Amino acid sequence: MSDKILSVEHLMMHFGGIKALNDVNLDVERGSITALIGPNGAGKTTVFNCLTGFYKASGGSILLNTQGQLTDVIKVLGQPFRAGDFINPARFASRLHYKMFGGTHLVNRAGLARTFQNIRLFREMSVVENLLVAQHMFVNRSLFAGVLNTHGYRRRENEALDHAFYWLEVVELVDAANRLAGELSYGQQRRLEIARAMCTRPELICLDEPAAGLNPMETQALSRIIRFLRDHHGITVLLIEHDMGMVMNISDHIIVLDHGDVIARGAPEAVRHDDKVIAAYLGADEEELV
């Protein structure tokens, strides 16, 4: 696991009698850009939902190797709420916060963040406020520190603001910092969601169709941002994407799902010419392509 930040073994997800995922095995190398592709309904977003805590998988293991620790995500997600979680406001707020951002806060604390196919910004908050909210775990949440406006409290607040503006600069949204998030264009909202996810300080970021609805120029800008995350911050990127031009241009490794099974994996050029992949996308029988 030394060079693998994520290892998924025998992952299964059943909804009643429907098998959304059937014995999925995949690895993500640390510092890589890995694409998870496949036809509609292949199970791609279901994998993301299992990784980030929206679903508790029916079986298998998800091993996340971050911050020098190896965490079995499925075991973490299997822990039920205890009565004390609802009595302790801080613990409850943490869980509620990451439910808004994607899954459980325990996964976020382990160093994994995500964006969504359907954008989930706080539309009635300003752009910079969206990024400040994402940093709630890194600022002093003591009521007394806030009331007394202590030096430590002010320092943490300033650090959070500096961090927010750094990522706004990366995604080219500094000029829109004080605008309401809901007023931004679609492409700007996509970039803001990535910046907000980065404000949680992840080691692995999962991007769910980040190029959906973008024009070619916006897609090129998005590709540059994704490479920047990897090249300048060492962030490992796992993305779901239907824009095959983008996938082939930026991915180090591609994993192909079809009907809940991994049917191919490898470098972009190898996957591009794989008969099973062609059959899955064209709806042809594999025998017809031999």
C-alpha positions in Angstrom: 0.0 0.0 0.0 3.1 2.3 0.2 2.4 3.8 -3.3 -1.4 3.4 -3.2 -3.5 6.1 -1.6 -6.7 4.1 -2.2 -7.4 0.4 -2.5 -10.9 -1.0 -3.1 -11.3 -4.7 -2.8 -14.4 -6.8 -3.6 -16.7 -3.8 -3.2 -20.4 -4.6 -3.5 -23.5 -2.4 -3.4 -26.9 -3.9 -3.5 -30.2 -2.1 -3.6 -32.7 -4.8 -2.8 -32.3 -7.3 -5.6 -30.4 -4.9 -7.8 -26.6 -5.3 -7.9 -25.2 -1.8 -8.5 -21.6 -2.9 -7.8 -20.5 -6.5 -8.1 -17.0 -7.3 -6.7 -15.3 -4.1 -7.8 -11.5 -4.0 -7.3 -9.4 -0.9 -8.1 -6.3 0.9 -6.9 -5.4 4.6 -7.1 -1.7 5.5 -7.1 -0.6 8.4 -4.9 -0.1 11.5 -6.9 -1.9 10.3 -10.0 -4.9 11.4 -12.0 -7.1 8.4 -12.3 -10.3 8.4 -14.4 -13.3 6.2 -13.7 -15.3 5.9 -16.9 -18.2 3.8 -18.3 -21.6 4.1 -19.9 -24.5 5.6 -18.0 -25.7 3.3 -15.2 -22.3 1.6 -15.0 -22.0 2.3 -11.2 -19.4 5.1 -11.2 -21.2 7.5 -8.9 -22.2 4.6 -6.7 -18.5 3.9 -6.2 -18.0 7.6 -5.2 -21.0 7.4 -2.8 -19.4 4.4 -1.1 -16.0 6.1 -0.9 -17.4 9.3 0.7 -20.0 7.8 3.0 -23.3 8.5 1.3 -23.8 4.7 1.0 -22.6 2.0 3.4 -21.4 -0.7 1.0 -23.0 -4.1 1.1 -19.5 -5.8 1.2 -15.8 -5.4 0.5 -13.2 -3.0 1.9 -12.1 0.5 1.1 -8.6 1.2 2.3 -7.6 4.9 2.4 -3.9 5.4 3.0 -3.6 9.1 4.0 -1.7 11.2 6.6 0.5 8.2 7.4 -2.5 6.1 8.4 -4.4 3.3 6.8 -8.2 3.6 7.4 -10.8 1.0 6.5 -13.5 3.4 5.4 -16.3 0.8 5.4 -15.6 -0.1 9.0 -15.6 3.7 9.9 -18.9 4.1 8.1 -20.3 1.1 9.8 -20.2 2.9 13.2 -23.7 3.9 14.2 -24.7 7.2 15.7 -24.5 7.1 19.5 -26.8 9.1 21.8 -23.9 11.3 22.8 -23.4 12.4 19.2 -26.7 14.3 19.5 -25.9 15.7 22.9 -22.5 17.0 22.0 -23.2 19.9 19.6 -19.6 19.9 18.2 -19.7 16.3 17.2 -23.2 16.6 15.7 -22.2 19.8 13.8 -19.2 18.1 12.3 -21.3 15.2 11.0 -24.0 17.5 9.7 -21.4 19.7 8.0 -19.9 17.0 5.9 -23.3 15.6 5.1 -23.7 18.9 3.2 -20.4 18.6 1.5 -20.5 14.8 0.7 -20.8 11.9 3.1 -19.4 11.6 6.6 -17.0 14.1 8.2 -14.9 11.1 9.3 -14.0 10.4 5.7 -13.2 14.1 5.3 -11.0 14.1 8.3 -9.1 11.1 6.8 -8.2 13.3 3.9 -10.8 12.7 1.2 -13.1 15.3 -0.4 -15.4 15.3 -3.4 -17.5 17.4 -5.7 -20.8 16.5 -7.2 -22.4 15.9 -10.6 -25.2 18.3 -9.5 -23.5 21.3 -8.0 -24.1 21.7 -4.2 -23.0 25.2 -3.3 -24.5 27.4 -0.6 -26.1 29.7 -3.2 -27.3 32.4 -0.8 -23.8 32.8 0.7 -21.0 34.7 -0.9 -18.2 33.0 -2.8 -15.6 33.5 -0.1 -18.1 32.5 2.7 -18.5 29.1 0.9 -14.8 28.6 1.3 -14.7 29.7 4.9 -17.5 27.3 5.9 -15.5 24.5 4.4 -12.7 25.3 6.9 -14.7 24.9 10.0 -12.6 22.1 11.3 -9.4 24.2 11.1 -10.6 27.3 13.0 -11.1 27.7 16.7 -14.7 26.7 17.4 -14.5 27.7 21.1 -17.5 29.9 22.0 -15.4 31.8 24.6 -12.6 32.4 22.1 -15.0 33.9 19.7 -16.8 36.1 22.3 -13.5 37.3 23.7 -12.0 37.7 20.2 -8.7 36.2 21.4 -5.4 36.5 19.5 -5.5 32.8 18.6 -9.1 33.1 17.3 -8.2 36.1 15.2 -5.1 34.3 13.8 -7.1 31.3 12.8 -9.7 33.4 11.1 -7.0 35.3 9.1 -5.4 32.0 8.1 -8.7 30.7 6.9 -9.3 33.9 4.9 -5.8 33.7 3.3 -6.4 30.1 2.5 -9.7 30.9 0.9 -8.3 33.6 -1.3 -5.4 31.4 -2.4 -7.8 28.9 -3.9 -10.0 31.6 -5.3 -6.9 32.8 -7.2 -6.1 29.3 -8.4 -9.7 29.0 -9.9 -9.7 32.6 -11.1 -12.5 33.8 -8.9 -10.9 36.4 -6.8 -12.9 39.2 -8.5 -16.1 37.4 -7.6 -15.2 36.8 -3.9 -18.1 38.9 -2.5 -20.8 37.9 -5.0 -23.4 35.4 -4.1 -22.5 31.9 -5.2 -25.9 31.5 -6.9 -25.1 34.5 -9.2 -22.0 32.9 -10.8 -22.1 31.3 -14.2 -22.3 27.5 -14.4 -18.6 27.2 -15.2 -17.6 29.5 -12.4 -19.8 27.4 -9.9 -18.0 24.3 -11.1 -14.6 25.9 -10.3 -15.9 27.2 -7.0 -16.9 23.8 -5.9 -13.4 22.5 -6.5 -11.9 25.4 -4.5 -14.3 24.7 -1.7 -13.4 21.0 -1.6 -9.7 22.0 -1.6 -10.3 24.2 1.5 -10.9 21.0 3.5 -7.2 20.2 2.8 -7.7 16.8 1.2 -5.0 14.4 0.0 -7.4 12.7 -2.4 -10.2 14.6 -4.2 -13.0 12.8 -6.1 -14.5 14.9 -8.9 -17.9 13.7 -10.2 -18.3 14.8 -13.9 -16.5 18.2 -13.3 -16.6 19.0 -17.1 -20.4 18.4 -17.4 -22.0 21.4 -19.1 -18.8 23.2 -19.8 -17.8 24.6 -23.2 -14.4 23.6 -24.7 -12.5 26.7 -23.3 -13.9 26.0 -19.8 -13.0 22.4 -20.1 -9.4 23.3 -21.0 -9.2 25.7 -18.0 -10.6 22.9 -15.8 -7.9 20.5 -17.1 -5.2 23.0 -16.1 -6.7 23.3 -12.6 -6.7 19.5 -12.2 -3.1 19.2 -13.3 -2.2 22.1 -11.0 -3.6 20.2 -8.0 -1.5 17.2 -8.8 1.7 18.9 -10.0 1.9 21.7 -7.4 0.2 20.3 -4.3 0.6 16.6 -4.7 -3.1 16.0 -4.7 -4.3 12.6 -6.0 -7.3 13.1 -8.3 -10.0 10.5 -9.0 -12.6 11.7 -11.5 -15.7 10.5 -13.2 -16.0 12.0 -16.6 -17.8 11.5 -19.9 -15.6 13.9 -21.9 -13.3 11.4 -23.4 -11.0 14.0 -24.9 -10.4 15.4 -21.5 -10.0 12.0 -19.9 -7.4 10.9 -22.5 -5.4 14.1 -22.2 -5.0 14.4 -18.4 -5.3 10.8 -17.0 -2.4 8.7 -15.9 -4.6 5.7 -15.4 -8.2 4.8 -16.5 -10.6 2.3 -14.9 -13.7 1.2 -16.9 -16.9 0.1 -15.2 -19.9 -1.5 -16.9 -23.0 -2.8 -15.1 -21.2 -2.7 -11.8 -18.0 -4.6 -12.9 -14.5 -3.4 -13.8 -14.0 -4.5 -17.4 -10.7 -2.8 -18.2 -7.9 -0.7 -16.6 -4.7 0.7 -17.8 -3.0 3.6 -19.6 -5.3 5.8 -21.8 -4.0 4.4 -25.1 -4.5 0.8 -24.0 -8.0 1.4 -22.7 -9.0 3.4 -25.9 -8.4 0.2 -28.0 -9.7 -2.4 -25.6 -12.4 -4.5 -27.2 -14.5 -4.8 -24.0 -14.6 -1.0 -23.6 -15.6 -0.5 -27.3 -18.4 -3.1 -26.8 -19.6 -1.4 -23.7 -19.8 2.0 -25.3 -21.2 0.9 -28.7 -23.6 -1.7 -27.3 -22.1 -4.4 -29.4 -21.3 -8.0 -28.4 -17.6 -8.6 -27.8 -17.6 -11.4 -30.4 -18.5 -8.9 -33.1 -15.4 -6.8 -32.3 -12.9 -9.7 -32.5 
